[in-house]
Amino acid sequence: MNDTTVTRPAPLPLSHPAAAAAVGVLVFGLSLGAGAVFELNANPDEGVTGQDLVLYVVVAAAGAAIAVAIGMWAWRGDPRRLAGAALGLALGAAATIVAFWSGWPIIFGAVAVGLAAEHRRRLGSFSAMTIVALVLGAVAFVAAASVCVTG
């Protein structure tokens, strides 16, 4: 009888959906703030009103809740579910770039990257689906963050 113990590395702290979504929300807030503070926005005469700020917070919170719900559902499943959810969130991030002001592309992109990283941690390698999710999620994340700064 062979007594072999197999251990997996500990989860990456930022691969957890809630942590990844928090990073997305933070980057969204910082990128909007940086555009306003450094006057890099395309419409500098249009300042952010209190109503606008409330709208941004509510919409970003809704996006974070959606991303965390999908991410936690995938996190509790097998690696195939992780890969599928990562790809779905990456596609969602890419599709919502047109509404960059919502924060959704940044939040969804961050969670997609986190789920792809968790998939790699569990299996030891990326699948084709998680590579696409990783790249698409990261590109959407960076593109939306840059548009938020200059937007």
C-alpha positions as CSV (number, residue, x, y, z in Angstrom):
1,M,0.0,0.0,0.0
2,N,1.3,3.4,-1.0
3,D,0.9,6.2,1.5
4,T,1.2,9.3,-0.6
5,T,-0.3,12.6,0.4
6,V,-1.0,15.1,-2.3
7,T,-1.3,18.7,-1.3
8,R,-2.3,21.6,-3.4
9,P,-0.8,25.1,-2.9
10,A,-2.9,27.5,-0.9
11,P,-5.4,29.6,-2.8
12,L,-4.1,32.8,-4.1
13,P,-5.6,35.6,-2.0
14,L,-6.6,37.7,-5.0
15,S,-8.1,34.8,-6.9
16,H,-11.1,34.7,-4.6
17,P,-14.0,36.3,-6.3
18,A,-14.7,38.8,-3.5
19,A,-11.1,39.9,-3.3
20,A,-10.8,40.2,-7.1
21,A,-14.0,42.2,-7.2
22,A,-12.7,44.5,-4.5
23,V,-9.6,45.1,-6.5
24,G,-11.8,45.9,-9.5
25,V,-13.9,48.4,-7.5
26,L,-10.8,50.0,-6.1
27,V,-9.2,50.4,-9.6
28,F,-12.4,51.8,-10.9
29,G,-12.6,54.4,-8.2
30,L,-9.0,55.3,-8.5
31,S,-9.1,55.6,-12.3
32,L,-12.2,57.8,-12.2
33,G,-10.6,59.9,-9.5
34,A,-7.3,60.2,-11.3
35,G,-9.0,61.5,-14.4
36,A,-10.8,64.2,-12.4
37,V,-7.8,65.2,-10.2
38,F,-5.3,65.4,-13.0
39,E,-7.9,66.9,-15.4
40,L,-7.4,64.2,-18.0
41,N,-11.1,63.7,-18.8
42,A,-12.3,64.5,-22.3
43,N,-15.0,66.8,-20.9
44,P,-13.2,68.6,-18.0
45,D,-16.0,71.2,-17.9
46,E,-18.5,68.6,-16.8
47,G,-17.7,67.9,-13.2
48,V,-19.0,64.9,-11.3
49,T,-22.1,65.9,-9.3
50,G,-23.3,64.2,-6.2
51,Q,-26.0,62.5,-8.2
52,D,-23.4,61.1,-10.6
53,L,-21.3,59.8,-7.8
54,V,-24.3,58.0,-6.2
55,L,-25.1,56.5,-9.6
56,Y,-21.5,55.3,-10.1
57,V,-21.4,53.7,-6.6
58,V,-24.8,51.9,-7.1
59,V,-24.0,50.6,-10.5
60,A,-20.5,49.5,-9.5
61,A,-21.9,47.7,-6.4
62,A,-24.4,45.9,-8.6
63,G,-21.7,44.8,-10.9
64,A,-19.5,43.6,-8.0
65,A,-22.5,41.7,-6.6
66,I,-23.1,40.0,-9.9
67,A,-19.4,39.1,-10.4
68,V,-19.0,37.8,-6.9
69,A,-22.2,35.7,-7.2
70,I,-21.0,34.1,-10.4
71,G,-17.5,33.8,-9.1
72,M,-18.5,32.1,-5.9
73,W,-20.8,29.7,-7.8
74,A,-17.8,28.8,-10.0
75,W,-15.4,28.7,-7.0
76,R,-17.5,25.9,-5.3
77,G,-17.5,23.9,-8.5
78,D,-15.1,21.9,-10.5
79,P,-12.3,23.4,-12.7
80,R,-14.5,23.1,-15.7
81,R,-17.0,25.4,-14.1
82,L,-14.2,27.8,-13.1
83,A,-13.0,28.0,-16.7
84,G,-16.5,28.6,-18.0
85,A,-17.3,31.3,-15.5
86,A,-13.9,33.0,-16.1
87,L,-14.6,33.0,-19.9
88,G,-18.2,34.3,-19.3
89,L,-17.0,37.1,-17.1
90,A,-14.2,38.0,-19.5
91,L,-16.7,38.2,-22.4
92,G,-19.0,40.3,-20.1
93,A,-16.0,42.6,-19.4
94,A,-15.3,43.0,-23.1
95,A,-19.0,43.6,-23.9
96,T,-19.4,46.3,-21.2
97,I,-16.5,48.4,-22.2
98,V,-19.0,50.6,-24.0
99,A,-20.4,51.5,-20.6
100,F,-16.9,51.9,-19.0
101,W,-18.4,54.4,-16.5
102,S,-20.3,51.5,-14.8
103,G,-17.1,49.9,-13.6
104,W,-18.4,46.5,-14.8
105,P,-15.6,45.9,-17.4
106,I,-13.0,46.5,-14.7
107,I,-14.7,44.4,-12.0
108,F,-15.7,41.6,-14.4
109,G,-12.2,41.5,-15.9
110,A,-10.6,41.3,-12.4
111,V,-12.8,38.4,-11.3
112,A,-12.2,36.6,-14.7
113,V,-8.5,36.9,-14.2
114,G,-8.8,35.6,-10.6
115,L,-10.9,32.6,-11.6
116,A,-8.5,31.7,-14.4
117,A,-5.6,31.9,-11.9
118,E,-7.6,29.7,-9.5
119,H,-8.2,27.2,-12.3
120,R,-4.4,27.1,-12.9
121,R,-3.8,26.6,-9.2
122,R,-6.2,23.7,-9.0
123,L,-5.0,21.9,-12.1
124,G,-1.5,23.0,-12.4
125,S,-1.9,24.6,-15.8
126,F,-4.2,26.8,-17.8
127,S,-6.7,25.4,-20.3
128,A,-7.3,27.0,-23.7
129,M,-10.5,28.5,-22.2
130,T,-8.8,30.0,-19.2
131,I,-6.0,31.5,-21.4
132,V,-8.6,33.2,-23.4
133,A,-10.4,34.3,-20.3
134,L,-7.2,35.6,-18.7
135,V,-6.1,37.6,-21.8
136,L,-9.6,39.0,-22.6
137,G,-10.3,39.8,-18.9
138,A,-6.9,41.6,-18.5
139,V,-7.3,43.5,-21.8
140,A,-10.8,44.6,-20.9
141,F,-9.6,45.6,-17.3
142,V,-6.8,47.7,-18.6
143,A,-8.7,49.3,-21.5
144,A,-11.7,50.3,-19.3
145,A,-9.4,51.6,-16.6
146,S,-7.5,53.8,-19.1
147,V,-10.8,55.0,-20.6
148,C,-12.1,55.9,-17.1
149,V,-9.0,58.1,-16.6
150,T,-9.3,59.9,-20.0
151,G,-13.1,59.4,-20.5
